[in-house]
Amino acid sequence: MKLLRTIRLDPSDTFVFERAAEPGEWAVSGAFMFSHLDPATLDGKARAAFRGGFLGAASFGWSTLAQIVMAREEDRDAVVAMLAQKFHEQLGAPDLAAARAAAEQEVAFAASLCDHPQDTLIAVHRTSEDGEIREAFRTLRPRGERKPMRAFSFLEVEGEEEPGETVDLATLGREGRSDK
């Protein structure tokens, strides 16, 4: 079976999030952390976690990326137990049975994202629409032969397109020369 682990390609998570997940933690989506909040009221580091963070199961810290890795049944069971304990102790689940059921769902959802080759990286983009949290996931695969991963060595992206700005560098360069 495959599950998600947090990965840190550069130190940016330590600046972007209030609490960064440690590299190599088992990871889940973490959208449940925002279910009782109005995302429109979030700002700063909380907003960054809402928009694009995976939750590390051990630390309840955030990671921009998660990596698909092979896992054993014992690993899955340990993640479920860890999350269930946190759901009960920190998030107010009424009892361990209810917490375990919620943890099972979170881990099953994380596993459902792993329908890609091992070592594929996953990124999340969360939005709030009509009071509902919506998540879109993208995959990032190393280009060329497998080498040590670096933040800017990824080429292929699969998944929903994010809205973004486009910059025409050639036009900007020509305009800059004509202003002189």
C-alpha positions as CSV (number, residue, x, y, z in Angstrom):
1,M,0.0,0.0,0.0
2,K,1.0,3.6,-0.4
3,L,0.6,6.5,2.0
4,L,1.7,10.1,2.2
5,R,4.7,11.5,4.1
6,T,5.7,15.1,4.5
7,I,8.7,16.3,2.7
8,R,10.7,19.5,2.9
9,L,12.7,20.5,-0.2
10,D,13.8,23.8,1.3
11,P,13.3,25.6,4.6
12,S,10.3,27.7,3.4
13,D,7.7,25.6,5.4
14,T,9.4,26.8,8.6
15,F,8.6,30.4,7.7
16,V,5.3,29.9,5.9
17,F,3.4,28.0,8.6
18,E,3.0,28.6,12.3
19,R,4.2,25.0,13.0
20,A,6.0,23.2,10.2
21,A,5.7,19.4,10.0
22,E,8.9,17.5,10.4
23,P,10.2,15.9,7.2
24,G,9.1,12.3,6.9
25,E,5.9,12.4,9.1
26,W,2.9,10.5,7.9
27,A,0.6,13.0,6.3
28,V,-3.1,13.5,5.8
29,S,-5.0,16.3,4.0
30,G,-5.8,18.2,7.2
31,A,-8.9,20.0,5.9
32,F,-10.8,18.9,9.0
33,M,-8.6,21.4,11.0
34,F,-10.5,24.2,9.3
35,S,-14.1,22.8,9.4
36,H,-15.1,25.0,12.4
37,L,-13.5,28.2,11.0
38,D,-14.5,30.7,8.5
39,P,-11.6,30.6,5.9
40,A,-12.4,34.2,4.9
41,T,-11.2,35.3,8.4
42,L,-7.9,33.6,8.3
43,D,-4.8,35.5,7.6
44,G,-1.0,35.1,7.6
45,K,0.3,31.7,8.5
46,A,-3.2,30.2,9.2
47,R,-4.3,31.3,5.8
48,A,-1.2,29.7,4.2
49,A,-2.0,26.4,6.0
50,F,-5.6,26.5,4.8
51,R,-4.6,27.3,1.2
52,G,-1.9,24.7,0.7
53,G,-0.9,22.6,3.7
54,F,-0.8,18.9,4.4
55,L,-1.0,18.0,8.0
56,G,1.7,15.9,9.7
57,A,0.1,13.3,11.8
58,A,2.7,13.3,14.6
59,S,3.3,17.1,15.1
60,F,0.0,18.5,13.7
61,G,2.4,20.8,11.8
62,W,2.0,21.7,8.1
63,S,3.9,20.8,5.0
64,T,3.6,22.3,1.5
65,L,4.3,19.0,-0.2
66,A,3.6,15.3,0.6
67,Q,5.4,12.4,-1.0
68,I,3.9,9.1,-2.0
69,V,5.7,6.3,-0.3
70,M,5.3,2.6,0.3
71,A,3.8,1.7,3.6
72,R,3.1,-1.5,5.6
73,E,-0.3,-2.3,7.2
74,E,1.4,-1.7,10.6
75,D,2.3,1.9,9.4
76,R,-1.3,2.6,8.4
77,D,-2.5,1.2,11.8
78,A,0.0,3.4,13.6
79,V,-1.1,6.5,11.8
80,V,-4.8,5.8,12.5
81,A,-4.0,5.3,16.2
82,M,-1.9,8.5,16.4
83,L,-4.6,10.5,14.7
84,A,-7.4,9.0,16.8
85,Q,-5.5,9.9,20.0
86,K,-5.1,13.5,18.8
87,F,-8.7,13.7,17.7
88,H,-9.8,12.6,21.1
89,E,-7.3,14.6,23.3
90,Q,-6.9,17.8,21.2
91,L,-9.9,18.2,19.0
92,G,-12.7,17.0,21.3
93,A,-13.8,13.8,19.8
94,P,-16.4,12.3,22.3
95,D,-14.6,9.0,22.6
96,L,-11.8,6.9,21.1
97,A,-14.2,4.9,19.0
98,A,-15.5,8.0,17.3
99,A,-12.0,9.4,17.0
100,R,-10.8,6.2,15.4
101,A,-13.6,6.2,12.9
102,A,-12.7,9.7,11.8
103,A,-9.0,8.8,11.7
104,E,-9.7,5.8,9.5
105,Q,-11.5,8.1,7.0
106,E,-8.7,10.6,7.0
107,V,-6.1,7.9,6.3
108,A,-8.2,6.2,3.7
109,F,-8.6,9.6,1.9
110,A,-4.8,10.1,2.0
111,A,-4.3,6.7,0.6
112,S,-6.7,7.4,-2.2
113,L,-4.4,10.2,-3.4
114,C,-1.6,7.7,-3.8
115,D,-2.7,6.3,-7.2
116,H,0.6,7.5,-8.7
117,P,4.1,6.1,-8.8
118,Q,6.1,6.0,-5.6
119,D,8.0,9.2,-4.9
120,T,5.5,11.4,-6.7
121,L,5.0,14.7,-4.8
122,I,1.5,15.9,-4.1
123,A,0.4,19.5,-3.6
124,V,-2.9,20.7,-2.4
125,H,-4.9,23.9,-3.1
126,R,-7.8,24.6,-0.8
127,T,-10.6,27.1,-1.3
128,S,-13.9,27.8,0.4
129,E,-17.0,27.9,-1.8
130,D,-20.5,28.4,-0.4
131,G,-19.3,27.4,3.1
132,E,-17.7,24.2,1.8
133,I,-14.0,23.4,1.7
134,R,-12.9,22.3,-1.7
135,E,-9.5,20.7,-2.3
136,A,-7.6,20.3,-5.6
137,F,-4.5,18.1,-5.7
138,R,-1.6,18.3,-8.2
139,T,1.1,15.8,-8.8
140,L,4.7,16.8,-9.3
141,R,7.1,14.3,-10.8
142,P,10.9,14.5,-11.1
143,R,12.1,15.3,-14.6
144,G,14.5,13.0,-16.3
145,E,16.4,10.3,-14.5
146,R,15.9,10.1,-10.8
147,K,18.3,12.4,-8.9
148,P,18.2,13.8,-5.4
149,M,15.1,16.0,-5.2
150,R,15.6,19.8,-5.2
151,A,12.8,22.4,-5.1
152,F,13.2,23.4,-8.7
153,S,13.9,20.1,-10.4
154,F,10.2,19.3,-11.2
155,L,8.7,19.6,-14.6
156,E,5.5,17.6,-15.0
157,V,2.4,18.8,-13.3
158,E,-0.9,17.0,-13.3
159,G,-4.2,18.2,-11.9
160,E,-6.3,21.3,-11.8
161,E,-4.8,24.5,-13.0
162,E,-4.5,27.1,-10.4
163,P,-5.4,30.7,-11.3
164,G,-2.2,32.6,-11.7
165,E,-0.5,35.5,-13.3
166,T,1.4,35.2,-16.6
167,V,4.3,37.4,-17.4
168,D,5.6,38.0,-20.9
169,L,9.3,38.5,-20.2
170,A,10.2,39.2,-23.9
171,T,7.7,42.0,-24.1
172,L,8.8,43.4,-20.7
173,G,12.4,43.3,-21.9
174,R,11.5,45.2,-25.2
175,E,9.5,47.8,-23.3
176,G,12.4,48.3,-20.8
177,R,14.8,49.1,-23.7
178,S,12.4,51.5,-25.4
179,D,12.0,53.5,-22.2
180,K,15.7,54.5,-22.1
